[in-house]
Amino acid sequence: MLKIAQRTTLGMLLLLVMPVAVWLSGWQWQPGESSAFLRVLFWMTETVTSPWGILTSMILSTWVLWCLRFRLKPAILLIIFMNGAILVGQYTKSFIKEQVQEPRPYVVWLEKSHGIDEAAFYQQNRQGRSQLVSTLLANDTQLPQWLKNHWAYETGFAFPSGHTMFAASWALLVIGLLWPRRHIVTVVVLFAWATMVMGSRLLLGMHWPRDLVVATLISWLLVTVATWLAQRFCGPLTVPREEQQEIAQRDDAL
């Protein structure tokens, strides 16, 4: 358990570097960033947004299973533990959002620039909020249409970030489960992806830095438990003898 906690804690600290730095810098979101760069970040966000998030989980689950090469029964348990951590995180996120009810940055901007009442906005149902956002921004030529559509689709509360929780959980699962087998490339790619997803939530006007920080901390707790359960019930995460030569060859290639 200690080694698992050490790996996931290291991963958590790496993921926290960007949002904590942004938070401490006092940076404030404003619309009007580079449209091309924003579009790339929007694609990162879409890998987590429903329904694409389901496909992302399926792909990552399959990859982790292939990397660990567990037998059928342990593999099924591993799928349950991994995706259970993701689902618990999303339900936890939804519960906290309804309790805290923090407005999104773009909603605060709409209040200042278009005169909407923030409290009245969130008193409406999701369909009403979506229609209001679309109506207010219909004649705005400065914002790209895809961003307007994204805002109209994402009208819930901000704290904490569900997209961050999803991406951070997968990144932490990978470092918790695959680092002992030296799947370094997979770990690096997943952490880069998770960081881009987190950055997209800031630059798209969807979240404040504290939303990302708390989401990452919750993910760390859930993933640490899930990884321990995987090691306890699915089999050792250390390198089996038959894979040692393969890993040595992979390390030499790096």
N, C-alpha and C positions, 0 to 999 in steps of 0.2 A: 504493500500500500504506500509506503514511504517513497519508493522510487517512482511510482505512478504520480503521486502528488508533486514530486519534484519536476517531472516532465511537464505536467499540465500547468504548474505554476510558472515555469519558465515560458511556456507558450502564452499564458495569460499576460505576463509582463510584456512580452513582445507585442501582443495585440494592443495593449494599453498605451504604447508609446505615442502613437499618432493622436488619438482623441485627447489624451492628457495634455500633450503639447499644445494642441489647438485650444483647449480649455484654458490653460494657463496664459496663452498668448493674448486672450481677450478678443479673439477673432469673432466677428459677427457676420452672419450670412446676409447677403443681399443678392437679389436677382441680377443677371447680366454677366455671368461668367462666360468663358469661351463656349460657344455652342457645340463645336466639334468635340471638345474634351468632355463636355457634359453628356453628349450622346453616348460616348464610350462608357462613361460611368452609369448611364441609364441602362445600358446592356448588362452591366455587372449587377445592377439592382434587379433586373428582370430574371436573372438566374435563380433568384430567391423568391420572387413574387409568384403567387399562385397563378396558373397551374404549373409554371416551369419549375418551381421549387420541388415539386414531387418528382419530376424527372431528374433533377440534380441529386436528390437523395437516393434515387434508384441507382444512378450511375456511380455515386461515391460508395454506396453500400456494396455494390458488385466489385468495385476495385479493391476495397479493403478486404473483402472475402477472398479475392484472388491472391492478394498479397500475403494473407495469413494462412490460407490453404487448410482451413479447418475441415474436419469431416462434417457430414450432413447435419447431425444433431447439434454439435457446437456452433455450426454456421447459422442455423436457424435462431439459436439463442443470441448469437452476436447481433444478428439483424434486429432482434427485439430490443436488445440493450441500447444499440446505437440510435435507432429511430425512436425508441422510447424517450431517450434523453432529448431528442429534437422536439417531440410532441409535448413533453412535460414543460419544456422551455417556452413553447408557444402558448400553452394554456396559462402558464405563470405570467407571461407577458400580458395576455389579454386581461387577466384579473387585476394586475397592478395598474394597467392603463385606466380601467374603469374607476379605480380608487383614487388615483392621483389626478387624472383628467388635465394633463398638461397640453396646451395648444401647440401645434406644429409651428415652426418658424414661418412658413409661408402664410399661415393663417394670421399670425401677428402682423406680417407685412400687409396682407389684405385689409386688416383693420386700419392700419395707418394710411395706406394709399388709396383704398376704395371705400373707406368709411363703414365697413360692416361691423356689427357688434359681435365680439368673440363669444360671449356667453350665449347670445341668441343663435349664433351659428351652430354651436354644439348641442343646443336643445332640439334641433331638427334631427330627423332620422337621416341615415346615410344617403338615401336617394335625394332628399331635399338639399343636403349639403353639396352633393355632386352637381345638382342642377344650378345651385347658386354660384359655385365656382365657375362653371361653364359660362353662365350668363355674364358674370362680372368680367371675365377675361376674353369674351367673344371678340371684342374690337381691339384688343391689345396686340399690336404688331411687333413688340419687342421680344415677347416670349415665344419660343417655338411651340408648335401645336402639340407635339408629343409630350412636352412638359406640362402644358395645360391639361391634357388628358390624364397624365399621371397624377396631378394634383386632384383632379376631379374624382379619380378612382380611389386615392388614398386620403380619406377625409377623417380618419380616426384620430385618437390622441397620440401624443408623441412618446411619453415616458413609460417603459424603456423601449429600445429599438428591437422590434421583432426580427427584422432583416439581419441586424448585427448578431442577435442571439443564434439565429440559424447558421450563419456563416462562421461565427466564432466557435460554435459547438462542433462543427465539422472539422475545422482546423485543429481544435484541441483534441478531438477524437483521433485524428490522424497522428498527432505527435504522441498521444498516449498509447495508441495501439501499434503503430508502425515504426516508431523510432528505434525500439529494441532490435528490429530486423533491418535497420539501416536503409529504409526507403526514404533517403534524404531528399531526393528530387520531388517526391510526392509531398513531403512536408513543406518544402519551400514553395511549391506551386500553390498549395492550399492556403498557406499563410499570406501569400501575395494576393490571391483571390479574395480572401476574407478582408484584408486591409482595404482593397479597392471597393468592396461592397460597403464597408463602413464609411469610407470617404465619400462614396456616392450619396449616402444618406445625409451627410452634412451639406454637400454642394448642391443637391437637388432641393434643399429647403425643407427637408422632411424631419430632421432631428437636430437637437442640441448636443454638444459634446458629452454632457453628463448622461444622456440617454444611452450613448454607446458604451460608456464606462461601466454603468450599472449592468447593462445587458451582458457585457463580457464577464463580469464577476459572477453573475448567475450561471452563465454557461460553464464557467470553470468549476463551480460546485457540482452541477449536474453531470458534467463529463467525467470528473474525477471519480464519482460514485459509479457511473456506468462502466468506466474502464476497469475499475476494481472488480465489479461484478463479472465482466467479461473474462478477466484473468482467473477469477474464482470458479466460474462454472463452465467456461468454454475451453480452457487449456492455457498453457504457459505462453506468454508473449515473447519470451526469449527465443533465440535462434535455434531451431532444431539442427541436429548434426548434418542432415542431408542438404540443408540450405547454406551451410557455412561457406562452401566453395563458391556458390553463386554470388553471395554477398561480397566475398573477397574480390571476385572478378568485377562486380559493379563498382566497388570502391576504387579499384585500379583504373577503371574507365573515367572516373571523376577526377 
